[in-house]
């Protein structure tokens, strides 16, 4: 039976709370700076490309076919990557746009399998999305919400705790959706700062591991910070 470690959970929760508080403080401070600018209002229309880093915290849930057993384990890690997109600012300061991203790194987790001589593992190696964005321009500060498709890849595998032998799944692709919230701040005319939170939910998929089938569902929260160049 899989038993979670509460000490570890508390540390993860503290990291999440700290990240949320940090994003809120950044939003307040950058919003105040935007209101104090004495120049022509900033225009958000245009293409942009940027780089970002993220902290990931999530869960992998396994349902064993024909056995009725269920296990789950936490996922944690970090990734970095790039994003690009386009914004269009309307006459009423609403900003609509589309954004796509691709990130690489590792978020992983493990727990005891129903058979106690094995460990069940999930590794997430890359993560991407294509999202629609809706924001509101407050001069150089723009809070926004997003929704779109998510995709990712990695592997799930079982390790024999006595021999160290690993049995890997026959599939390593995930598809789902991702809502999010964040803000952009124009440091200069072309340099933009971004802070964003996204929740990635991947649909349950059947995977075969060493002639045994399991339905696996993965989800994760991502806290991101990035810089982009607006053309």
C-alpha positions in Angstrom: 0.0 0.0 0.0 1.3 3.5 -0.9 1.5 5.9 2.0 2.4 9.5 1.4 5.0 11.4 3.5 3.3 14.4 5.1 6.6 16.2 5.7 7.3 16.1 1.9 3.8 17.3 1.2 4.2 20.2 3.5 7.4 21.3 1.8 5.7 21.1 -1.6 2.7 23.1 -0.4 5.0 25.8 1.0 6.8 26.1 -2.4 3.4 26.5 -4.2 2.2 29.1 -1.7 5.5 30.9 -2.0 5.3 30.9 -5.8 1.7 32.2 -5.8 2.5 35.0 -3.3 5.6 36.0 -5.3 3.5 36.2 -8.5 0.9 38.4 -6.6 3.6 40.7 -5.3 5.1 41.1 -8.8 1.7 41.8 -10.2 1.0 44.5 -7.7 4.4 46.2 -8.0 4.5 46.1 -11.8 0.9 47.4 -12.0 1.8 50.3 -9.7 4.8 51.1 -11.9 2.6 51.0 -15.0 0.2 53.5 -13.5 3.0 55.9 -12.8 4.3 56.1 -16.3 3.8 59.5 -18.0 3.9 58.7 -21.7 1.7 57.5 -24.5 -0.2 54.3 -23.7 1.6 51.1 -24.5 0.4 49.1 -27.5 0.4 45.4 -27.2 -0.4 44.5 -30.8 2.4 42.4 -32.4 4.4 39.2 -32.5 6.7 38.1 -29.7 9.1 35.3 -28.9 10.6 34.4 -25.6 12.2 32.0 -23.1 10.9 30.7 -19.8 11.6 28.5 -16.8 9.0 26.6 -14.7 8.5 24.6 -11.5 6.2 21.6 -11.8 4.2 19.8 -9.1 1.6 17.2 -10.0 0.2 13.7 -9.8 0.2 10.4 -11.7 -2.7 8.0 -11.1 -2.6 4.4 -12.3 -5.5 2.0 -12.6 -4.5 -1.6 -13.1 -6.6 -3.4 -15.7 -8.1 -6.8 -14.6 -6.8 -6.3 -11.1 -8.9 -3.4 -9.6 -5.8 -1.9 -8.0 -5.1 1.8 -8.0 -1.9 3.7 -7.1 -0.8 7.3 -7.4 2.4 9.2 -6.8 3.5 12.9 -6.7 5.4 14.4 -9.6 7.9 17.2 -9.0 10.6 18.9 -11.2 11.5 21.7 -13.4 11.7 22.6 -17.1 12.8 25.4 -19.4 11.9 26.3 -23.0 10.6 28.9 -25.4 7.2 30.4 -26.4 5.9 32.6 -29.2 2.7 34.2 -30.1 0.7 37.2 -31.3 -1.4 39.8 -29.5 -4.0 42.2 -30.9 -5.2 45.1 -28.8 -8.8 46.3 -29.4 -10.0 49.9 -29.1 -11.4 49.1 -25.6 -8.1 47.8 -24.3 -9.0 44.1 -24.5 -6.1 42.1 -25.8 -6.7 38.8 -27.7 -4.0 36.5 -28.8 -2.7 33.0 -29.4 0.4 31.5 -27.7 2.4 28.3 -28.1 5.2 26.8 -26.0 7.6 23.9 -25.8 9.6 23.0 -22.7 12.1 20.3 -21.8 13.4 19.0 -18.5 12.1 16.4 -16.0 9.3 16.0 -13.5 9.2 12.5 -11.9 7.7 10.5 -9.1 7.6 6.9 -7.8 5.6 4.7 -5.4 5.3 1.1 -4.5 3.4 -1.1 -6.9 0.6 -3.4 -5.8 3.2 -6.1 -6.0 5.6 -4.9 -3.2 8.7 -6.2 -5.0 8.3 -3.6 -7.7 8.3 0.2 -7.8 6.0 2.1 -10.3 7.5 5.3 -11.8 6.4 8.2 -14.0 8.8 10.6 -15.8 7.7 13.6 -17.7 10.4 14.9 -20.1 8.7 17.5 -22.2 5.6 19.7 -22.1 3.9 22.0 -24.6 0.6 23.8 -25.3 -1.2 26.0 -27.8 -3.5 28.5 -26.0 -5.8 31.4 -26.6 -5.3 34.4 -24.4 -7.6 37.2 -23.3 -6.1 40.1 -21.4 -6.8 43.7 -20.5 -4.2 46.4 -21.2 -3.4 48.7 -18.3 -0.7 50.6 -20.1 2.5 48.5 -19.7 0.8 46.0 -17.4 -1.5 43.3 -18.9 -3.2 40.6 -16.7 -4.7 37.8 -18.8 -6.4 34.3 -18.7 -5.6 31.4 -21.1 -7.2 28.2 -22.2 -5.9 25.7 -24.8 -4.6 22.2 -25.7 -1.8 20.6 -23.8 0.6 17.8 -24.9 3.6 16.2 -23.4 5.8 13.1 -23.3 7.9 10.9 -21.1 7.6 7.4 -19.9 6.1 5.2 -17.2 7.9 2.1 -16.1 8.1 -0.6 -13.4 11.4 -1.4 -11.7 12.2 -4.8 -10.0 13.5 -3.8 -6.6 15.7 -6.9 -6.3 17.3 -7.1 -9.8 17.0 -3.4 -10.9 15.5 -4.5 -14.2 13.1 -2.0 -15.7 9.9 -2.6 -17.8 8.9 0.4 -19.8 5.5 1.3 -21.2 4.6 1.0 -24.9 3.5 4.7 -25.1 5.0 8.0 -24.0 2.6 10.7 -25.3 0.0 12.6 -23.4 -2.8 14.9 -24.6 -5.2 17.2 -22.7 -6.1 20.8 -21.9 -4.6 23.6 -19.9 -6.3 26.7 -18.3 -4.1 29.4 -16.8 -3.7 33.0 -15.6 -0.8 35.4 -15.6 0.5 38.8 -16.5 2.9 40.5 -18.9 4.8 43.7 -18.1 6.6 45.8 -20.8 10.0 46.7 -19.3 10.8 48.5 -22.5 9.1 48.9 -25.8 10.3 45.5 -26.9 11.3 43.6 -23.7 8.5 41.9 -21.9 8.4 40.2 -18.5 6.0 37.3 -18.0 4.7 35.4 -14.9 2.1 32.7 -15.4 0.4 29.7 -13.8 -1.0 26.8 -15.8 -2.8 23.6 -14.8 -2.1 20.8 -17.3 -4.6 18.0 -17.3 -3.8 15.0 -19.5 -6.5 12.5 -20.5 -6.4 9.0 -19.2 -4.6 6.6 -21.6 -4.1 2.8 -21.6 -0.5 1.7 -21.6 1.1 -1.7 -21.6 4.0 -2.5 -19.3 5.5 -6.0 -19.3 2.3 -7.5 -20.7 0.2 -5.8 -18.1 -2.2 -2.9 -18.9 -2.7 0.2 -16.9 -4.9 3.3 -17.4 -2.7 6.2 -16.5 -3.8 9.9 -15.9 -1.2 12.7 -15.3 -1.8 16.3 -14.2 0.5 19.0 -13.0 0.6 22.6 -12.0 3.3 24.9 -13.5 4.6 28.1 -12.1 6.5 30.1 -14.8 8.7 33.1 -15.3 9.9 34.3 -18.7 11.2 37.1 -20.9 10.2 37.8 -24.4 11.0 40.2 -27.3 8.1 41.9 -29.0 8.5 42.8 -32.7 
